[in-house]
Amino acid sequence: MPESYLIIRPEDRLYWYRFTTRRVIDGDTIVADLDLGASVILSKQYFRLFGIDAPEKRGKTKEAGLAAQVHLQKLLTNSVDLLCKTHKDKKGKFGRWLVELYDNGTNLNQRMIEDGHALPLDEYGR
């Protein structure tokens, strides 16, 4: 796998946070503690991985959905340096933070797609 380098542009710096995973709900949703800095932690926040769609854990896609959940759990458990980038610091329609997850510069949202556990979404959520 090629080395990744994460470059944070000055205009994006306000949207990058450290976080600690509490639970993986499915392949595109987690519960985590968001570190805002200055000893301020938002505890038990729901995060929706921005720009991807993983299979559901029920119905026809149950098996693939469970596999996506396990895969995301492994990616987060084996992480070295977790950061998330929020999108405009607002929540989506279901009250979840819309985020891109990074581990040591690697975009985990993109990794879920590359590893076959999620599909990309366009800007309209399709």
N, CA, C and O atoms as a GROMACS GRO file, in nm:
protein
  504
    1MET      N    1   0.084  -0.117   0.000
    1MET     CA    2   0.000   0.000   0.000
    1MET      C    3   0.090   0.124   0.000
    1MET      O    4   0.185   0.131   0.078
    2PRO      N    5   0.062   0.223  -0.087
    2PRO     CA    6   0.147   0.342  -0.092
    2PRO      C    7   0.135   0.426   0.034
    2PRO      O    8   0.032   0.423   0.102
    3GLU      N    9   0.243   0.500   0.066
    3GLU     CA   10   0.239   0.588   0.182
    3GLU      C   11   0.141   0.701   0.158
    3GLU      O   12   0.125   0.747   0.045
    4SER      N   13   0.075   0.744   0.263
    4SER     CA   14  -0.019   0.854   0.253
    4SER      C   15   0.035   0.974   0.329
    4SER      O   16   0.100   0.960   0.432
    5TYR      N   17   0.009   1.090   0.277
    5TYR     CA   18   0.046   1.213   0.344
    5TYR      C   19  -0.078   1.299   0.356
    5TYR      O   20  -0.147   1.322   0.257
    6LEU      N   21  -0.104   1.346   0.474
    6LEU     CA   22  -0.221   1.428   0.500
    6LEU      C   23  -0.176   1.573   0.508
    6LEU      O   24  -0.094   1.609   0.592
    7ILE      N   25  -0.231   1.655   0.421
    7ILE     CA   26  -0.201   1.797   0.422
    7ILE      C   27  -0.329   1.870   0.462
    7ILE      O   28  -0.430   1.863   0.392
    8ILE      N   29  -0.323   1.941   0.574
    8ILE     CA   30  -0.439   2.015   0.621
    8ILE      C   31  -0.420   2.161   0.578
    8ILE      O   32  -0.325   2.228   0.619
    9ARG      N   33  -0.513   2.208   0.496
    9ARG     CA   34  -0.507   2.347   0.450
    9ARG      C   35  -0.546   2.439   0.565
    9ARG      O   36  -0.627   2.401   0.650
   10PRO      N   37  -0.491   2.560   0.570
   10PRO     CA   38  -0.523   2.653   0.680
   10PRO      C   39  -0.672   2.676   0.698
   10PRO      O   40  -0.720   2.686   0.811
   11GLU      N   41  -0.748   2.685   0.589
   11GLU     CA   42  -0.891   2.709   0.601
   11GLU      C   43  -0.969   2.589   0.657
   11GLU      O   44  -1.084   2.604   0.697
   12ASP      N   45  -0.907   2.472   0.659
   12ASP     CA   46  -0.972   2.352   0.711
   12ASP      C   47  -0.937   2.322   0.856
   12ASP      O   48  -0.999   2.235   0.917
   13ARG      N   49  -0.841   2.391   0.914
   13ARG     CA   50  -0.790   2.354   1.045
   13ARG      C   51  -0.897   2.352   1.154
   13ARG      O   52  -0.887   2.273   1.248
   14LEU      N   53  -0.997   2.436   1.142
   14LEU     CA   54  -1.100   2.441   1.245
   14LEU      C   55  -1.190   2.318   1.244
   14LEU      O   56  -1.266   2.297   1.338
   15TYR      N   57  -1.182   2.237   1.141
   15TYR     CA   58  -1.273   2.124   1.128
   15TYR      C   59  -1.208   1.989   1.156
   15TYR      O   60  -1.271   1.886   1.132
   16TRP      N   61  -1.087   1.985   1.206
   16TRP     CA   62  -1.016   1.861   1.235
   16TRP      C   63  -1.013   1.837   1.385
   16TRP      O   64  -0.980   1.927   1.463
   17TYR      N   65  -1.047   1.714   1.426
   17TYR     CA   66  -1.055   1.681   1.568
   17TYR      C   67  -1.000   1.541   1.593
   17TYR      O   68  -1.008   1.454   1.507
   18ARG      N   69  -0.946   1.521   1.710
   18ARG     CA   70  -0.914   1.387   1.757
   18ARG      C   71  -1.044   1.326   1.812
   18ARG      O   72  -1.133   1.398   1.857
   19PHE      N   73  -1.053   1.196   1.807
   19PHE     CA   74  -1.170   1.130   1.863
   19PHE      C   75  -1.131   0.993   1.916
   19PHE      O   76  -1.028   0.936   1.879
   20THR      N   77  -1.216   0.941   2.003
   20THR     CA   78  -1.199   0.808   2.058
   20THR      C   79  -1.325   0.728   2.028
   20THR      O   80  -1.435   0.769   2.066
   21THR      N   81  -1.308   0.616   1.961
   21THR     CA   82  -1.423   0.534   1.924
   21THR      C   83  -1.478   0.463   2.046
   21THR      O   84  -1.404   0.404   2.125
   22ARG      N   85  -1.610   0.468   2.061
   22ARG     CA   86  -1.678   0.394   2.166
   22ARG      C   87  -1.741   0.267   2.111
   22ARG      O   88  -1.736   0.161   2.173
   23ARG      N   89  -1.802   0.280   1.991
   23ARG     CA   90  -1.877   0.167   1.934
   23ARG      C   91  -1.893   0.187   1.783
   23ARG      O   92  -1.910   0.299   1.736
   24VAL      N   93  -1.889   0.077   1.710
   24VAL     CA   94  -1.918   0.080   1.567
   24VAL      C   95  -2.060   0.027   1.549
   24VAL      O   96  -2.089  -0.088   1.580
   25ILE      N   97  -2.147   0.112   1.499
   25ILE     CA   98  -2.288   0.075   1.479
   25ILE      C   99  -2.303  -0.012   1.355
   25ILE      O  100  -2.365  -0.118   1.359
   26ASP      N  101  -2.245   0.034   1.244
   26ASP     CA  102  -2.246  -0.041   1.118
   26ASP      C  103  -2.129   0.008   1.034
   26ASP      O  104  -2.039   0.074   1.086
   27GLY      N  105  -2.128  -0.022   0.907
   27GLY     CA  106  -2.014   0.013   0.822
   27GLY      C  107  -1.999   0.160   0.790
   27GLY      O  108  -1.898   0.200   0.733
   28ASP      N  109  -2.096   0.242   0.827
   28ASP     CA  110  -2.083   0.386   0.801
   28ASP      C  111  -2.131   0.473   0.917
   28ASP      O  112  -2.157   0.592   0.899
   29THR      N  113  -2.144   0.415   1.037
   29THR     CA  114  -2.186   0.491   1.155
   29THR      C  115  -2.111   0.441   1.278
   29THR      O  116  -2.101   0.320   1.302
   30ILE      N  117  -2.058   0.537   1.356
   30ILE     CA  118  -1.991   0.502   1.481
   30ILE      C  119  -2.038   0.595   1.592
   30ILE      O  120  -2.096   0.700   1.566
   31VAL      N  121  -2.012   0.555   1.715
   31VAL     CA  122  -2.031   0.642   1.832
   31VAL      C  123  -1.891   0.668   1.886
   31VAL      O  124  -1.812   0.576   1.904
   32ALA      N  125  -1.862   0.797   1.911
   32ALA     CA  126  -1.727   0.833   1.955
   32ALA      C  127  -1.732   0.956   2.044
   32ALA      O  128  -1.832   1.028   2.049
   33ASP      N  129  -1.622   0.977   2.114
   33ASP     CA  130  -1.602   1.098   2.193
   33ASP      C  131  -1.520   1.193   2.108
   33ASP      O  132  -1.412   1.157   2.060
   34LEU      N  133  -1.569   1.314   2.089
   34LEU     CA  134  -1.504   1.414   2.004
   34LEU      C  135  -1.426   1.511   2.092
   34LEU      O  136  -1.484   1.577   2.178
   35ASP      N  137  -1.296   1.520   2.070
   35ASP     CA  138  -1.209   1.608   2.148
   35ASP      C  139  -1.201   1.744   2.078
   35ASP      O  140  -1.138   1.757   1.973
   36LEU      N  141  -1.264   1.845   2.137
   36LEU     CA  142  -1.266   1.979   2.079
   36LEU      C  143  -1.144   2.061   2.117
   36LEU      O  144  -1.127   2.173   2.069
   37GLY      N  145  -1.059   2.007   2.203
   37GLY     CA  146  -0.941   2.079   2.250
   37GLY      C  147  -0.973   2.153   2.378
   37GLY      O  148  -1.089   2.163   2.418
   38ALA      N  149  -0.871   2.206   2.443
   38ALA     CA  150  -0.885   2.280   2.569
   38ALA      C  151  -0.963   2.199   2.673
   38ALA      O  152  -1.042   2.255   2.749
   39SER      N  153  -0.941   2.069   2.675
   39SER     CA  154  -1.006   1.976   2.769
   39SER      C  155  -1.158   1.971   2.755
   39SER      O  156  -1.228   1.940   2.851
   40VAL      N  157  -1.209   1.999   2.636
   40VAL     CA  158  -1.353   1.991   2.609
   40VAL      C  159  -1.378   1.868   2.523
   40VAL      O  160  -1.326   1.857   2.412
   41ILE      N  161  -1.460   1.776   2.575
   41ILE     CA  162  -1.493   1.652   2.506
   41ILE      C  163  -1.645   1.644   2.488
   41ILE      O  164  -1.720   1.661   2.584
   42LEU      N  165  -1.689   1.618   2.365
   42LEU     CA  166  -1.830   1.587   2.341
   42LEU      C  167  -1.841   1.435   2.346
   42LEU      O  168  -1.790   1.366   2.257
   43SER      N  169  -1.906   1.384   2.448
   43SER     CA  170  -1.911   1.240   2.472
   43SER      C  171  -2.027   1.174   2.398
   43SER      O  172  -2.135   1.232   2.384
   44LYS      N  173  -2.003   1.052   2.353
   44LYS     CA  174  -2.105   0.965   2.291
   44LYS      C  175  -2.178   1.031   2.174
   44LYS      O  176  -2.301   1.032   2.168
   45GLN      N  177  -2.099   1.086   2.082
   45GLN     CA  178  -2.155   1.149   1.963
   45GLN      C  179  -2.168   1.046   1.851
   45GLN      O  180  -2.084   0.958   1.836
   46TYR      N  181  -2.274   1.058   1.773
   46TYR     CA  182  -2.295   0.969   1.658
   46TYR      C  183  -2.230   1.033   1.535
   46TYR      O  184  -2.256   1.149   1.504
   47PHE      N  185  -2.146   0.955   1.466
   47PHE     CA  186  -2.077   1.000   1.346
   47PHE      C  187  -2.127   0.919   1.227
   47PHE      O  188  -2.137   0.797   1.234
   48ARG      N  189  -2.158   0.988   1.118
   48ARG     CA  190  -2.192   0.924   0.991
   48ARG      C  191  -2.075   0.948   0.897
   48ARG      O  192  -2.036   1.063   0.876
   49LEU      N  193  -2.018   0.843   0.842
   49LEU     CA  194  -1.905   0.858   0.753
   49LEU      C  195  -1.950   0.924   0.624
   49LEU      O  196  -2.033   0.871   0.550
   50PHE      N  197  -1.895   1.041   0.598
   50PHE     CA  198  -1.935   1.126   0.487
   50PHE      C  199  -1.894   1.066   0.353
   50PHE      O  200  -1.781   1.020   0.336
   51GLY      N  201  -1.987   1.067   0.258
   51GLY     CA  202  -1.955   1.029   0.121
   51GLY      C  203  -1.955   0.881   0.091
   51GLY      O  204  -1.918   0.840  -0.019
   52ILE      N  205  -1.997   0.797   0.188
   52ILE     CA  206  -2.004   0.653   0.161
   52ILE      C  207  -2.137   0.596   0.208
   52ILE      O  208  -2.207   0.656   0.290
   53ASP      N  209  -2.170   0.480   0.154
   53ASP     CA  210  -2.289   0.408   0.198
   53ASP      C  211  -2.251   0.260   0.211
   53ASP      O  212  -2.213   0.196   0.114
   54ALA      N  213  -2.262   0.208   0.332
   54ALA     CA  214  -2.233   0.067   0.358
   54ALA      C  215  -2.365  -0.010   0.361
   54ALA      O  216  -2.470   0.049   0.387
   55PRO      N  217  -2.362  -0.141   0.335
   55PRO     CA  218  -2.484  -0.221   0.338
   55PRO      C  219  -2.547  -0.223   0.477
   55PRO      O  220  -2.479  -0.211   0.579
   56GLU      N  221  -2.678  -0.237   0.479
   56GLU     CA  222  -2.751  -0.244   0.606
   56GLU      C  223  -2.730  -0.381   0.671
   56GLU      O  224  -2.698  -0.478   0.603
   57LYS      N  225  -2.749  -0.387   0.802
   57LYS     CA  226  -2.730  -0.513   0.876
   57LYS      C  227  -2.859  -0.593   0.888
   57LYS      O  228  -2.867  -0.686   0.968
   58ARG      N  229  -2.957  -0.558   0.810
   58ARG     CA  230  -3.083  -0.632   0.812
   58ARG      C  231  -3.130  -0.652   0.669
   58ARG      O  232  -3.083  -0.586   0.576
   59GLY      N  233  -3.222  -0.743   0.652
   59GLY     CA  234  -3.275  -0.768   0.519
   59GLY      C  235  -3.178  -0.844   0.431
   59GLY      O  236  -3.096  -0.922   0.479
   60LYS      N  237  -3.189  -0.820   0.301
   60LYS     CA  238  -3.109  -0.892   0.202
   60LYS      C  239  -2.959  -0.867   0.214
   60LYS      O  240  -2.878  -0.950   0.174
   61THR      N  241  -2.921  -0.753   0.270
   61THR     CA  242  -2.779  -0.717   0.278
   61THR      C  243  -2.718  -0.746   0.416
   61THR      O  244  -2.610  -0.697   0.448
   62LYS      N  245  -2.789  -0.825   0.497
   62LYS     CA  246  -2.744  -0.849   0.635
   62LYS      C  247  -2.600  -0.900   0.643
   62LYS      O  248  -2.520  -0.847   0.720
   63GLU      N  249  -2.566  -1.001   0.565
   63GLU     CA  250  -2.433  -1.060   0.571
   63GLU      C  251  -2.325  -0.957   0.534
   63GLU      O  252  -2.223  -0.946   0.602
   64ALA      N  253  -2.347  -0.884   0.426
   64ALA     CA  254  -2.251  -0.781   0.383
   64ALA      C  255  -2.246  -0.667   0.484
   64ALA      O  256  -2.139  -0.610   0.509
   65GLY      N  257  -2.360  -0.634   0.544
   65GLY     CA  258  -2.364  -0.528   0.645
   65GLY      C  259  -2.285  -0.564   0.769
   65GLY      O  260  -2.213  -0.480   0.823
   66LEU      N  261  -2.297  -0.688   0.813
   66LEU     CA  262  -2.220  -0.733   0.929
   66LEU      C  263  -2.070  -0.736   0.898
   66LEU      O  264  -1.988  -0.703   0.983
   67ALA      N  265  -2.036  -0.776   0.775
   67ALA     CA  266  -1.895  -0.778   0.734
   67ALA      C  267  -1.838  -0.636   0.730
   67ALA      O  268  -1.724  -0.614   0.769
   68ALA      N  269  -1.918  -0.539   0.683
   68ALA     CA  270  -1.873  -0.400   0.680
   68ALA      C  271  -1.851  -0.346   0.821
   68ALA      O  272  -1.754  -0.275   0.847
   69GLN      N  273  -1.940  -0.380   0.912
   69GLN     CA  274  -1.927  -0.338   1.051
   69GLN      C  275  -1.796  -0.393   1.112
   69GLN      O  276  -1.721  -0.320   1.176
   70VAL      N  277  -1.771  -0.521   1.092
   70VAL     CA  278  -1.650  -0.584   1.145
   70VAL      C  279  -1.525  -0.521   1.083
   70VAL      O  280  -1.426  -0.498   1.152
   71HIS      N  281  -1.530  -0.494   0.953
   71HIS     CA  282  -1.414  -0.435   0.886
   71HIS      C  283  -1.383  -0.296   0.940
   71HIS      O  284  -1.267  -0.264   0.967
   72LEU      N  285  -1.485  -0.212   0.957
   72LEU     CA  286  -1.464  -0.078   1.012
   72LEU      C  287  -1.410  -0.088   1.155
   72LEU      O  288  -1.324  -0.009   1.195
   73GLN      N  289  -1.462  -0.183   1.231
   73GLN     CA  290  -1.413  -0.204   1.368
   73GLN      C  291  -1.264  -0.237   1.368
   73GLN      O  292  -1.188  -0.184   1.450
   74LYS      N  293  -1.222  -0.323   1.275
   74LYS     CA  294  -1.079  -0.359   1.265
   74LYS      C  295  -0.995  -0.239   1.227
   74LYS      O  296  -0.887  -0.219   1.283
   75LEU      N  297  -1.043  -0.159   1.131
   75LEU     CA  298  -0.968  -0.041   1.090
   75LEU      C  299  -0.947   0.055   1.207
   75LEU      O  300  -0.839   0.111   1.224
   76LEU      N  301  -1.051   0.072   1.287
   76LEU     CA  302  -1.043   0.166   1.400
   76LEU      C  303  -0.962   0.108   1.515
   76LEU      O  304  -0.890   0.182   1.583
   77THR      N  305  -0.973  -0.022   1.538
   77THR     CA  306  -0.900  -0.086   1.648
   77THR      C  307  -0.750  -0.087   1.621
   77THR      O  308  -0.671  -0.070   1.714
   78ASN      N  309  -0.711  -0.105   1.496
   78ASN     CA  310  -0.570  -0.112   1.460
   78ASN      C  311  -0.511   0.026   1.429
   78ASN      O  312  -0.401   0.034   1.373
   79SER      N  313  -0.580   0.131   1.463
   79SER     CA  314  -0.539   0.266   1.427
   79SER      C  315  -0.420   0.314   1.510
   79SER      O  316  -0.394   0.266   1.620
   80VAL      N  317  -0.349   0.411   1.453
   80VAL     CA  318  -0.231   0.468   1.517
   80VAL      C  319  -0.260   0.611   1.563
   80VAL      O  320  -0.231   0.647   1.677
   81ASP      N  321  -0.317   0.691   1.475
   81ASP     CA  322  -0.338   0.834   1.501
   81ASP      C  323  -0.471   0.875   1.439
   81ASP      O  324  -0.475   0.917   1.323
   82LEU      N  325  -0.579   0.864   1.514
   82LEU     CA  326  -0.712   0.892   1.461
   82LEU      C  327  -0.747   1.040   1.464
   82LEU      O  328  -0.733   1.107   1.566
   83LEU      N  329  -0.794   1.088   1.351
   83LEU     CA  330  -0.848   1.223   1.338
   83LEU      C  331  -0.977   1.214   1.257
   83LEU      O  332  -0.996   1.123   1.177
   84CYS      N  333  -1.066   1.310   1.280
   84CYS     CA  334  -1.183   1.318   1.193
   84CYS      C  335  -1.195   1.461   1.142
   84CYS      O  336  -1.157   1.557   1.209
   85LYS      N  337  -1.246   1.472   1.023
   85LYS     CA  338  -1.274   1.601   0.962
   85LYS      C  339  -1.425   1.613   0.952
   85LYS      O  340  -1.490   1.536   0.882
   86THR      N  341  -1.480   1.711   1.022
   86THR     CA  342  -1.625   1.732   1.015
   86THR      C  343  -1.655   1.817   0.893
   86THR      O  344  -1.571   1.894   0.847
   87HIS      N  345  -1.774   1.800   0.841
   87HIS     CA  346  -1.816   1.879   0.726
   87HIS      C  347  -1.905   1.992   0.773
   87HIS      O  348  -2.023   1.973   0.803
   88LYS      N  349  -1.845   2.110   0.777
   88LYS     CA  350  -1.911   2.235   0.817
   88LYS      C  351  -1.960   2.232   0.959
   88LYS      O  352  -2.049   2.309   0.996
   89ASP      N  353  -1.904   2.144   1.041
   89ASP     CA  354  -1.940   2.134   1.183
   89ASP      C  355  -2.090   2.136   1.205
   89ASP      O  356  -2.141   2.206   1.292
   90LYS      N  357  -2.160   2.058   1.126
   90LYS     CA  358  -2.303   2.045   1.147
   90LYS      C  359  -2.342   1.899   1.137
   90LYS      O  360  -2.265   1.816   1.087
   91LYS      N  361  -2.460   1.869   1.184
   91LYS     CA  362  -2.508   1.732   1.182
   91LYS      C  363  -2.601   1.709   1.064
   91LYS      O  364  -2.661   1.803   1.011
   92GLY      N  365  -2.612   1.582   1.022
   92GLY     CA  366  -2.700   1.545   0.914
   92GLY      C  367  -2.844   1.536   0.961
   92GLY      O  368  -2.875   1.568   1.075
   93LYS      N  369  -2.930   1.492   0.872
   93LYS     CA  370  -3.074   1.490   0.903
   93LYS      C  371  -3.110   1.394   1.015
   93LYS      O  372  -3.218   1.406   1.073
   94PHE      N  373  -3.025   1.299   1.048
   94PHE     CA  374  -3.054   1.206   1.157
   94PHE      C  375  -2.976   1.240   1.284
   94PHE      O  376  -2.964   1.157   1.373
   95GLY      N  377  -2.922   1.362   1.292
   95GLY     CA  378  -2.854   1.408   1.412
   95GLY      C  379  -2.713   1.355   1.430
   95GLY      O  380  -2.660   1.356   1.541
   96ARG      N  381  -2.651   1.307   1.321
   96ARG     CA  382  -2.515   1.255   1.329
   96ARG      C  383  -2.417   1.355   1.268
   96ARG      O  384  -2.449   1.423   1.170
   97TRP      N  385  -2.297   1.363   1.328
   97TRP     CA  386  -2.192   1.443   1.268
   97TRP      C  387  -2.150   1.378   1.137
   97TRP      O  388  -2.135   1.256   1.131
   98LEU      N  389  -2.133   1.456   1.032
   98LEU     CA  390  -2.087   1.405   0.904
   98LEU      C  391  -1.935   1.420   0.901
   98LEU      O  392  -1.883   1.532   0.904
   99VAL      N  393  -1.864   1.307   0.895
   99VAL     CA  394  -1.719   1.310   0.911
   99VAL      C  395  -1.646   1.223   0.810
   99VAL      O  396  -1.700   1.126   0.756
  100GLU      N  397  -1.521   1.260   0.788
  100GLU     CA  398  -1.425   1.173   0.722
  100GLU      C  399  -1.329   1.130   0.831
  100GLU      O  400  -1.279   1.213   0.907
  101LEU      N  401  -1.302   1.000   0.840
  101LEU     CA  402  -1.211   0.947   0.941
  101LEU      C  403  -1.074   0.925   0.879
  101LEU      O  404  -1.062   0.878   0.766
  102TYR      N  405  -0.971   0.958   0.954
  102TYR     CA  406  -0.834   0.940   0.908
  102TYR      C  407  -0.754   0.868   1.015
  102TYR      O  408  -0.769   0.894   1.134
  103ASP      N  409  -0.668   0.778   0.970
  103ASP     CA  410  -0.573   0.712   1.059
  103ASP      C  411  -0.435   0.732   1.000
  103ASP      O  412  -0.402   0.678   0.895
  104ASN      N  413  -0.354   0.810   1.070
  104ASN     CA  414  -0.216   0.835   1.025
  104ASN      C  415  -0.212   0.882   0.879
  104ASN      O  416  -0.124   0.842   0.803
  105GLY      N  417  -0.307   0.967   0.841
  105GLY     CA  418  -0.312   1.024   0.706
  105GLY      C  419  -0.393   0.945   0.605
  105GLY      O  420  -0.416   0.994   0.495
  106THR      N  421  -0.436   0.824   0.638
  106THR     CA  422  -0.516   0.742   0.546
  106THR      C  423  -0.664   0.769   0.569
  106THR      O  424  -0.712   0.761   0.682
  107ASN      N  425  -0.735   0.800   0.462
  107ASN     CA  426  -0.879   0.825   0.468
  107ASN      C  427  -0.951   0.690   0.484
  107ASN      O  428  -0.953   0.609   0.391
  108LEU      N  429  -1.010   0.667   0.601
  108LEU     CA  430  -1.077   0.539   0.627
  108LEU      C  431  -1.210   0.528   0.552
  108LEU      O  432  -1.254   0.416   0.522
  109ASN      N  433  -1.275   0.639   0.522
  109ASN     CA  434  -1.396   0.635   0.442
  109ASN      C  435  -1.362   0.575   0.305
  109ASN      O  436  -1.429   0.484   0.257
  110GLN      N  437  -1.257   0.629   0.243
  110GLN     CA  438  -1.213   0.580   0.113
  110GLN      C  439  -1.166   0.436   0.123
  110GLN      O  440  -1.190   0.356   0.032
  111ARG      N  441  -1.102   0.402   0.231
  111ARG     CA  442  -1.054   0.265   0.252
  111ARG      C  443  -1.171   0.166   0.256
  111ARG      O  444  -1.159   0.055   0.203
  112MET      N  445  -1.282   0.204   0.317
  112MET     CA  446  -1.401   0.117   0.319
  112MET      C  447  -1.449   0.090   0.176
  112MET      O  448  -1.491  -0.022   0.145
  113ILE      N  449  -1.443   0.192   0.089
  113ILE     CA  450  -1.482   0.174  -0.051
  113ILE      C  451  -1.382   0.083  -0.121
  113ILE      O  452  -1.420  -0.014  -0.187
  114GLU      N  453  -1.253   0.114  -0.107
  114GLU     CA  454  -1.147   0.035  -0.173
  114GLU      C  455  -1.149  -0.111  -0.131
  114GLU      O  456  -1.120  -0.199  -0.212
  115ASP      N  457  -1.183  -0.137  -0.005
  115ASP     CA  458  -1.185  -0.274   0.045
  115ASP      C  459  -1.317  -0.347   0.015
  115ASP      O  460  -1.335  -0.462   0.054
  116GLY      N  461  -1.408  -0.279  -0.056
  116GLY     CA  462  -1.532  -0.344  -0.100
  116GLY      C  463  -1.643  -0.350   0.003
  116GLY      O  464  -1.736  -0.429  -0.011
  117HIS      N  465  -1.635  -0.267   0.107
  117HIS     CA  466  -1.736  -0.270   0.213
  117HIS      C  467  -1.831  -0.150   0.210
  117HIS      O  468  -1.918  -0.138   0.297
  118ALA      N  469  -1.817  -0.062   0.111
  118ALA     CA  470  -1.906   0.054   0.098
  118ALA      C  471  -1.902   0.104  -0.046
  118ALA      O  472  -1.811   0.072  -0.123
  119LEU      N  473  -2.003   0.182  -0.080
  119LEU     CA  474  -2.009   0.247  -0.210
  119LEU      C  475  -1.998   0.397  -0.192
  119LEU      O  476  -2.040   0.450  -0.089
  120PRO      N  477  -1.942   0.466  -0.291
  120PRO     CA  478  -1.934   0.613  -0.279
  120PRO      C  479  -2.070   0.678  -0.300
  120PRO      O  480  -2.153   0.630  -0.377
  121LEU      N  481  -2.092   0.789  -0.229
  121LEU     CA  482  -2.210   0.871  -0.250
  121LEU      C  483  -2.170   1.001  -0.314
  121LEU      O  484  -2.060   1.052  -0.289
  122ASP      N  485  -2.258   1.056  -0.399
  122ASP     CA  486  -2.227   1.188  -0.454
  122ASP      C  487  -2.274   1.296  -0.358
  122ASP      O  488  -2.323   1.265  -0.249
  123GLU      N  489  -2.260   1.421  -0.396
  123GLU     CA  490  -2.294   1.531  -0.307
  123GLU      C  491  -2.442   1.535  -0.272
  123GLU      O  492  -2.482   1.605  -0.178
  124TYR      N  493  -2.525   1.462  -0.346
  124TYR     CA  494  -2.669   1.460  -0.320
  124TYR      C  495  -2.712   1.335  -0.241
  124TYR      O  496  -2.831   1.314  -0.219
  125GLY      N  497  -2.616   1.255  -0.199
  125GLY     CA  498  -2.646   1.137  -0.121
  125GLY      C  499  -2.695   1.019  -0.202
  125GLY      O  500  -2.767   0.933  -0.152
  126ARG      N  501  -2.656   1.015  -0.332
  126ARG     CA  502  -2.698   0.904  -0.418
  126ARG      C  503  -2.580   0.819  -0.454
  126ARG      O  504  -2.594   0.720  -0.526
   0.00000   0.00000   0.00000
